[in-house]
Amino acid sequence: MIFQYDATEEQCPLPLVKLRVMLKKMQSGDECHLTIKDSGSKSDIPKLLDKLNYHYIQTTEDYGIQRLIITVR
């Protein structure tokens, strides 16, 4: 299943909290496509994913938006 979450209009810590809830729902083989713009989220979310040992790909798009594709193995 692919989860999509556009958090470009939200400020930290809301994207971090919502992502944690989403990660708990995900199962092996699932992906989460997340877009963020807030500088706090750009810093905190990758740290959380590294700490929890999630695999993700991070790209930067126009207007300072970052897209993360998180996979559960």
Backbone bond lengths (Angstrom), bond angles and torsions (degrees), N, CA, C in turn:
res aa  C-N    CA-C-N  psi(-1)  N-CA   C-N-CA  omega(-1)  CA-C   N-CA-C  phi
1 M - - - 1.433 - - 1.530 108.22 -
2 I 1.314 115.62 145.19 1.460 120.88 177.65 1.524 108.72 -110.30
3 F 1.327 115.25 120.78 1.458 122.27 175.76 1.524 107.28 -95.79
4 Q 1.321 117.62 137.78 1.453 121.03 177.21 1.525 108.83 -124.28
5 Y 1.326 115.17 135.52 1.452 120.25 -178.12 1.534 108.65 -142.99
6 D 1.319 116.32 112.70 1.454 122.32 176.64 1.523 108.19 -97.66
7 A 1.314 116.28 105.39 1.459 121.72 -178.40 1.530 111.28 -108.79
8 T 1.333 117.17 23.15 1.463 119.89 -176.29 1.526 113.17 -67.26
9 E 1.324 118.06 -21.34 1.465 121.31 -179.72 1.528 112.29 -100.85
10 E 1.328 117.59 6.65 1.465 121.54 -176.38 1.530 110.69 -112.02
11 Q 1.318 115.73 150.05 1.460 122.89 179.65 1.534 109.81 -102.20
12 C 1.327 115.44 149.60 1.450 121.70 174.99 1.526 108.47 -61.95
13 P 1.281 120.56 138.21 1.465 129.44 17.66 1.530 114.37 -99.26
14 L 1.341 119.21 5.45 1.458 120.75 -176.12 1.532 113.41 -56.75
15 P 1.344 120.78 -47.22 1.468 119.16 177.78 1.533 113.06 -60.37
16 L 1.317 116.39 -36.72 1.461 120.60 179.59 1.526 110.80 -65.67
17 V 1.315 116.79 -44.37 1.468 121.40 -179.77 1.529 110.31 -64.79
18 K 1.336 116.82 -46.75 1.466 120.51 -179.49 1.528 111.45 -64.41
19 L 1.340 116.88 -37.62 1.461 119.90 178.52 1.520 110.96 -64.92
20 R 1.316 118.01 -41.29 1.478 120.96 178.70 1.528 110.73 -58.34
21 V 1.332 117.07 -41.99 1.468 121.46 177.86 1.531 109.94 -63.76
22 M 1.323 116.53 -43.04 1.459 121.03 -179.60 1.531 111.42 -64.86
23 L 1.326 116.63 -40.67 1.468 120.47 -179.88 1.525 111.23 -61.95
24 K 1.320 117.05 -34.71 1.465 120.43 178.92 1.525 111.90 -66.68
25 K 1.327 116.94 -27.99 1.464 121.86 -179.82 1.526 112.44 -82.47
26 M 1.312 116.87 -19.68 1.460 120.90 -174.59 1.527 111.42 -76.13
27 Q 1.342 113.82 147.64 1.456 121.51 178.58 1.527 109.53 -121.36
28 S 1.305 116.96 172.36 1.453 122.23 -179.12 1.532 110.38 -54.55
29 G 1.325 115.84 130.87 1.455 121.61 -179.99 1.521 113.84 93.42
30 D 1.332 118.30 -11.00 1.457 121.84 179.68 1.529 110.74 -78.55
31 E 1.334 115.38 157.03 1.450 122.37 175.94 1.523 109.22 -128.53
32 C 1.313 115.73 151.96 1.465 121.75 172.47 1.525 106.79 -125.92
33 H 1.326 116.19 123.74 1.457 122.02 176.75 1.527 106.65 -102.65
34 L 1.310 116.07 110.84 1.457 123.23 -172.88 1.521 109.43 -117.29
35 T 1.332 117.12 133.99 1.463 121.17 172.12 1.522 108.38 -119.97
36 I 1.340 115.14 133.37 1.458 121.77 -177.80 1.530 109.92 -135.96
37 K 1.316 115.56 154.88 1.466 120.52 178.75 1.527 111.93 -131.37
38 D 1.302 117.17 -28.79 1.461 123.39 -178.02 1.527 110.78 -63.68
39 S 1.330 117.21 133.98 1.470 120.52 -176.79 1.524 112.31 -63.92
40 G 1.335 117.87 -34.77 1.459 120.17 177.41 1.517 111.68 -64.67
41 S 1.319 116.46 -41.55 1.470 120.95 178.24 1.521 110.84 -66.03
42 K 1.330 116.34 -39.80 1.473 120.38 179.75 1.530 111.07 -61.29
43 S 1.307 116.30 -30.15 1.460 120.92 179.30 1.526 111.77 -86.15
44 D 1.334 116.30 -47.45 1.463 121.23 -170.91 1.528 114.12 -76.57
45 I 1.319 118.13 -37.28 1.471 119.75 -175.16 1.532 111.99 -66.70
46 P 1.341 119.98 -47.71 1.478 117.64 175.97 1.532 113.16 -59.75
47 K 1.336 117.18 -36.09 1.472 119.78 177.37 1.524 110.76 -62.41
48 L 1.335 116.57 -42.72 1.462 120.58 177.88 1.527 110.96 -62.44
49 L 1.322 116.37 -45.68 1.467 120.35 -178.45 1.530 111.13 -63.36
50 D 1.324 116.56 -40.05 1.472 120.07 176.61 1.529 110.41 -64.12
51 K 1.320 116.21 -43.64 1.463 120.85 -178.82 1.529 111.46 -62.47
52 L 1.340 116.57 -39.46 1.467 121.35 -179.10 1.528 112.90 -87.86
53 N 1.345 115.76 1.45 1.460 122.47 175.73 1.530 113.42 64.64
54 Y 1.328 117.13 39.99 1.462 121.90 174.32 1.526 108.92 -90.11
55 H 1.323 115.58 145.08 1.458 121.16 175.66 1.530 107.79 -88.10
56 Y 1.331 117.29 132.53 1.460 120.02 178.75 1.520 110.77 -150.25
57 I 1.319 114.69 157.10 1.455 123.17 174.68 1.521 106.10 -118.09
58 Q 1.318 116.28 132.50 1.460 121.47 -175.92 1.522 109.14 -120.83
59 T 1.339 117.17 127.82 1.459 122.06 176.76 1.523 108.92 -130.14
60 T 1.319 115.64 153.35 1.458 121.45 176.63 1.513 108.49 -107.87
61 E 1.326 115.48 132.52 1.456 121.60 -179.52 1.526 109.14 -112.66
62 D 1.318 117.04 -171.57 1.460 122.13 179.52 1.523 111.82 -61.81
63 Y 1.310 115.38 154.52 1.463 123.82 175.16 1.529 113.57 62.50
64 G 1.327 117.58 25.58 1.454 121.41 176.72 1.512 115.48 75.43
65 I 1.311 116.83 14.20 1.468 120.69 179.19 1.520 109.37 -82.96
66 Q 1.312 115.73 134.34 1.467 121.02 175.38 1.516 109.44 -110.01
67 R 1.321 114.87 139.92 1.454 121.69 176.23 1.521 107.52 -114.72
68 L 1.320 115.26 131.63 1.452 120.78 175.97 1.523 107.83 -121.00
69 I 1.306 115.80 134.08 1.464 121.50 173.01 1.518 105.92 -112.95
70 I 1.315 114.74 112.26 1.468 122.66 -174.50 1.517 107.85 -105.13
71 T 1.322 117.21 131.16 1.461 120.48 179.30 1.528 110.23 -120.20
72 V 1.317 114.16 146.85 1.464 120.78 176.41 1.515 106.48 -107.17
73 R 1.304 116.11 127.07 1.471 120.68 -179.40 1.484 111.25 -101.33
